[in-house]
Amino acid sequence: MKVLSVASEVYPLIKTGGLADVAGALPAALAAYGVDMQVLLPGYKQVMAKLRNPVRMLEFADLFGAPASILACRIDGLQYLVLDAPHLYDRDGGPYTDAAGADHPDNWRRFAALCRAAATVAEDGLERWFPDIVHAHDWQAGLVPVYLRQGTAAATPTVMTVHNLAFQGQFGPEIFPQLGLPPSVFSVDGLEYYGDVSFLKGGLQMASAITTVSPTYAQEIRTAEFGMGLDGLINARSGDLHGIVNGIDTKVWDPATDPLIAGTYTLSKLKLRQANRVALAERFGFADTDGPVFTVVSRLTWQKGIDVLAECVDDLVAMGGKLAVLGSGDHALEAALQAAAHRHPGRVGLAIGYDEQLSHLMQAGGDLILVPSRFEPCGLTQLYGLRYGNVPVVSRTGGLADTVIDANEAAIAARVATGFQFSPVTADALREALRRAIRAFAEPKIWARLQNQGMKADVSWDRSALRYASLYAQLLAAKSENP
């Protein structure tokens, strides 16, 4: 079975968040189930610099304003397809923003081009490689099902995966004539969304199947609270909606072999984990290694509940805890955490930005990973935490609720608890979760059970990859029954 995956970022070539990890891990996970997945992504400056001996596979005389081509390149045994379009992607800054942090004003064009190129691959193939399925990720790939529906590969089944419904790719109506689509597509049954163009809405409307990254989030987005204005459409397509929880790449994230941490360790040799606690304390300037260290690796935004965390930092320190934060985002929240670090030198540390190596050390050296999100489609940091013995403290929402078993008395007694859940996302609820976690940390036997259960949890892609492979097979079977 051949599948073309289309994503705006793919680890290890380019990463700003969890989407890259998922898009990067799926091809290897699916190979075990007979799926040949190739991933198409934009040729950003950072991506092009990593390519070695790429092969030109397909050329466009004019792709949204200039010539472009699709390059194929093998990296670590996997083949990637890169859309080489310098007029769209050869820029300073990140995948979505310029060097000053502002959105590129032509993001609609940059990602429409990615979608048009993907549709062309489905229609024309790549040297006899024709995808049986096209799998699009988030709004940046939302036009893939739309372009396919209008072209010669209209019968090719498509999957639209929503990693975060809050980001919808919404642009003014003036861009529509430049997308190269029939006027009929700008309608309530197509891309039109309150007078604007929504890339994600188009994908949700026209994909053969819709997936989200956890079963709970699949149900949450059917409600007005979490549906972000699209709950009506999602409910109308509920029969095609599937919640498949993310996994993680257990080769990249493995405390027994991780080259990015201070000292490797296993479940049977947890004492070796101490080297990472010491290294983490040095990195964040902690006065000592006493007491529990809470870690946060996150975008610093309202969605992630960082404002609630900032309100509780003084209480966390008063209870005997320390806090290490890695991330960037809202400047006011960055400033609030910076102020907390100044108030509590040696107890609170902050690293602004993103650092892959530091994120690994924080999972290996922290005692608890805090994820106080108001909504969280899946979340990956809590999965990394489970894998590394960094006990999660999470809000009871989305994938967090699906992947962490709360350490209530019954779960502890049954030896199944893996972390701490709290709800609602308020300062009072978070404070109580912090108290529970710190009390458990003070009980070595209970703490050992929590770490033990977490590290034994199956956070790999195995089961989830099988569900994706089964979904692909169902879509192909339906296509053969209704050609």
KAKAWO-V106018 format. One record per residue. N is the residue number from 1. RES is the residue in three letters. SS is DSSP state (A for helix, B for strand, O for the rest). Layout:
[[N;RES;SS] [N;RES;SS]]
This chain:
[[1;MET;O] [2;LYS;B] [3;VAL;B] [4;LEU;B] [5;SER;B] [6;VAL;B] [7;ALA;O] [8;SER;O] [9;GLU;O] [10;VAL;O] [11;TYR;O] [12;PRO;O] [13;LEU;O] [14;ILE;O] [15;LYS;O] [16;THR;O] [17;GLY;O] [18;GLY;A] [19;LEU;A] [20;ALA;A] [21;ASP;A] [22;VAL;A] [23;ALA;A] [24;GLY;A] [25;ALA;A] [26;LEU;A] [27;PRO;A] [28;ALA;A] [29;ALA;A] [30;LEU;A] [31;ALA;A] [32;ALA;O] [33;TYR;O] [34;GLY;O] [35;VAL;O] [36;ASP;B] [37;MET;B] [38;GLN;B] [39;VAL;B] [40;LEU;B] [41;LEU;B] [42;PRO;B] [43;GLY;O] [44;TYR;O] [45;LYS;A] [46;GLN;A] [47;VAL;A] [48;MET;A] [49;ALA;O] [50;LYS;O] [51;LEU;O] [52;ARG;O] [53;ASN;O] [54;PRO;O] [55;VAL;B] [56;ARG;B] [57;MET;B] [58;LEU;B] [59;GLU;B] [60;PHE;B] [61;ALA;O] [62;ASP;O] [63;LEU;O] [64;PHE;O] [65;GLY;O] [66;ALA;O] [67;PRO;O] [68;ALA;B] [69;SER;B] [70;ILE;B] [71;LEU;B] [72;ALA;B] [73;CYS;B] [74;ARG;B] [75;ILE;B] [76;ASP;O] [77;GLY;O] [78;LEU;B] [79;GLN;B] [80;TYR;B] [81;LEU;B] [82;VAL;B] [83;LEU;B] [84;ASP;B] [85;ALA;O] [86;PRO;A] [87;HIS;A] [88;LEU;A] [89;TYR;A] [90;ASP;O] [91;ARG;O] [92;ASP;O] [93;GLY;O] [94;GLY;O] [95;PRO;O] [96;TYR;O] [97;THR;B] [98;ASP;O] [99;ALA;O] [100;ALA;O] [101;GLY;O] [102;ALA;O] [103;ASP;B] [104;HIS;O] [105;PRO;O] [106;ASP;O] [107;ASN;A] [108;TRP;A] [109;ARG;A] [110;ARG;A] [111;PHE;A] [112;ALA;A] [113;ALA;A] [114;LEU;A] [115;CYS;A] [116;ARG;A] [117;ALA;A] [118;ALA;A] [119;ALA;A] [120;THR;A] [121;VAL;A] [122;ALA;A] [123;GLU;A] [124;ASP;A] [125;GLY;O] [126;LEU;B] [127;GLU;O] [128;ARG;O] [129;TRP;B] [130;PHE;O] [131;PRO;O] [132;ASP;O] [133;ILE;B] [134;VAL;B] [135;HIS;B] [136;ALA;B] [137;HIS;B] [138;ASP;O] [139;TRP;A] [140;GLN;A] [141;ALA;A] [142;GLY;O] [143;LEU;A] [144;VAL;A] [145;PRO;A] [146;VAL;A] [147;TYR;A] [148;LEU;A] [149;ARG;A] [150;GLN;A] [151;GLY;O] [152;THR;O] [153;ALA;O] [154;ALA;O] [155;ALA;O] [156;THR;O] [157;PRO;B] [158;THR;B] [159;VAL;B] [160;MET;B] [161;THR;B] [162;VAL;B] [163;HIS;O] [164;ASN;O] [165;LEU;O] [166;ALA;O] [167;PHE;O] [168;GLN;O] [169;GLY;O] [170;GLN;B] [171;PHE;B] [172;GLY;O] [173;PRO;A] [174;GLU;A] [175;ILE;A] [176;PHE;A] [177;PRO;A] [178;GLN;A] [179;LEU;A] [180;GLY;O] [181;LEU;O] [182;PRO;O] [183;PRO;A] [184;SER;A] [185;VAL;A] [186;PHE;O] [187;SER;O] [188;VAL;O] [189;ASP;O] [190;GLY;O] [191;LEU;O] [192;GLU;B] [193;TYR;B] [194;TYR;O] [195;GLY;O] [196;ASP;B] [197;VAL;B] [198;SER;B] [199;PHE;A] [200;LEU;A] [201;LYS;A] [202;GLY;A] [203;GLY;A] [204;LEU;A] [205;GLN;A] [206;MET;A] [207;ALA;O] [208;SER;O] [209;ALA;B] [210;ILE;B] [211;THR;B] [212;THR;B] [213;VAL;O] [214;SER;O] [215;PRO;A] [216;THR;A] [217;TYR;A] [218;ALA;A] [219;GLN;A] [220;GLU;A] [221;ILE;O] [222;ARG;O] [223;THR;O] [224;ALA;O] [225;GLU;O] [226;PHE;O] [227;GLY;O] [228;MET;O] [229;GLY;O] [230;LEU;O] [231;ASP;A] [232;GLY;A] [233;LEU;A] [234;ILE;A] [235;ASN;A] [236;ALA;A] [237;ARG;O] [238;SER;A] [239;GLY;A] [240;ASP;A] [241;LEU;B] [242;HIS;B] [243;GLY;B] [244;ILE;O] [245;VAL;O] [246;ASN;O] [247;GLY;O] [248;ILE;O] [249;ASP;O] [250;THR;O] [251;LYS;O] [252;VAL;O] [253;TRP;O] [254;ASP;O] [255;PRO;O] [256;ALA;O] [257;THR;O] [258;ASP;O] [259;PRO;O] [260;LEU;O] [261;ILE;O] [262;ALA;O] [263;GLY;O] [264;THR;O] [265;TYR;O] [266;THR;O] [267;LEU;A] [268;SER;A] [269;LYS;A] [270;LEU;A] [271;LYS;A] [272;LEU;A] [273;ARG;A] [274;GLN;A] [275;ALA;A] [276;ASN;A] [277;ARG;A] [278;VAL;A] [279;ALA;A] [280;LEU;A] [281;ALA;A] [282;GLU;A] [283;ARG;A] [284;PHE;A] [285;GLY;O] [286;PHE;O] [287;ALA;O] [288;ASP;O] [289;THR;O] [290;ASP;O] [291;GLY;O] [292;PRO;O] [293;VAL;B] [294;PHE;B] [295;THR;B] [296;VAL;B] [297;VAL;B] [298;SER;O] [299;ARG;O] [300;LEU;B] [301;THR;O] [302;TRP;O] [303;GLN;O] [304;LYS;O] [305;GLY;O] [306;ILE;A] [307;ASP;A] [308;VAL;A] [309;LEU;A] [310;ALA;A] [311;GLU;A] [312;CYS;A] [313;VAL;A] [314;ASP;A] [315;ASP;A] [316;LEU;A] [317;VAL;A] [318;ALA;A] [319;MET;O] [320;GLY;O] [321;GLY;O] [322;LYS;B] [323;LEU;B] [324;ALA;B] [325;VAL;B] [326;LEU;B] [327;GLY;B] [328;SER;O] [329;GLY;B] [330;ASP;O] [331;HIS;A] [332;ALA;A] [333;LEU;A] [334;GLU;A] [335;ALA;A] [336;ALA;A] [337;LEU;A] [338;GLN;A] [339;ALA;A] [340;ALA;A] [341;ALA;A] [342;HIS;A] [343;ARG;A] [344;HIS;O] [345;PRO;O] [346;GLY;O] [347;ARG;O] [348;VAL;B] [349;GLY;B] [350;LEU;B] [351;ALA;B] [352;ILE;B] [353;GLY;O] [354;TYR;O] [355;ASP;O] [356;GLU;A] [357;GLN;A] [358;LEU;A] [359;SER;A] [360;HIS;A] [361;LEU;A] [362;MET;A] [363;GLN;A] [364;ALA;A] [365;GLY;A] [366;GLY;O] [367;ASP;O] [368;LEU;B] [369;ILE;B] [370;LEU;B] [371;VAL;B] [372;PRO;O] [373;SER;O] [374;ARG;O] [375;PHE;O] [376;GLU;O] [377;PRO;O] [378;CYS;O] [379;GLY;O] [380;LEU;O] [381;THR;A] [382;GLN;A] [383;LEU;A] [384;TYR;A] [385;GLY;A] [386;LEU;A] [387;ARG;A] [388;TYR;A] [389;GLY;O] [390;ASN;O] [391;VAL;B] [392;PRO;B] [393;VAL;B] [394;VAL;B] [395;SER;B] [396;ARG;O] [397;THR;O] [398;GLY;A] [399;GLY;A] [400;LEU;A] [401;ALA;A] [402;ASP;A] [403;THR;A] [404;VAL;O] [405;ILE;O] [406;ASP;B] [407;ALA;O] [408;ASN;O] [409;GLU;A] [410;ALA;A] [411;ALA;A] [412;ILE;A] [413;ALA;A] [414;ALA;O] [415;ARG;O] [416;VAL;O] [417;ALA;O] [418;THR;O] [419;GLY;B] [420;PHE;B] [421;GLN;B] [422;PHE;B] [423;SER;O] [424;PRO;O] [425;VAL;O] [426;THR;O] [427;ALA;A] [428;ASP;A] [429;ALA;A] [430;LEU;A] [431;ARG;A] [432;GLU;A] [433;ALA;A] [434;LEU;A] [435;ARG;A] [436;ARG;A] [437;ALA;A] [438;ILE;A] [439;ARG;A] [440;ALA;A] [441;PHE;A] [442;ALA;O] [443;GLU;O] [444;PRO;A] [445;LYS;A] [446;ILE;A] [447;TRP;A] [448;ALA;A] [449;ARG;A] [450;LEU;A] [451;GLN;A] [452;ASN;A] [453;GLN;A] [454;GLY;A] [455;MET;A] [456;LYS;A] [457;ALA;O] [458;ASP;O] [459;VAL;O] [460;SER;O] [461;TRP;O] [462;ASP;A] [463;ARG;A] [464;SER;A] [465;ALA;A] [466;LEU;A] [467;ARG;A] [468;TYR;A] [469;ALA;A] [470;SER;A] [471;LEU;A] [472;TYR;A] [473;ALA;A] [474;GLN;A] [475;LEU;A] [476;LEU;A] [477;ALA;A] [478;ALA;A] [479;LYS;A] [480;SER;A] [481;GLU;A] [482;ASN;O] [483;PRO;O]]
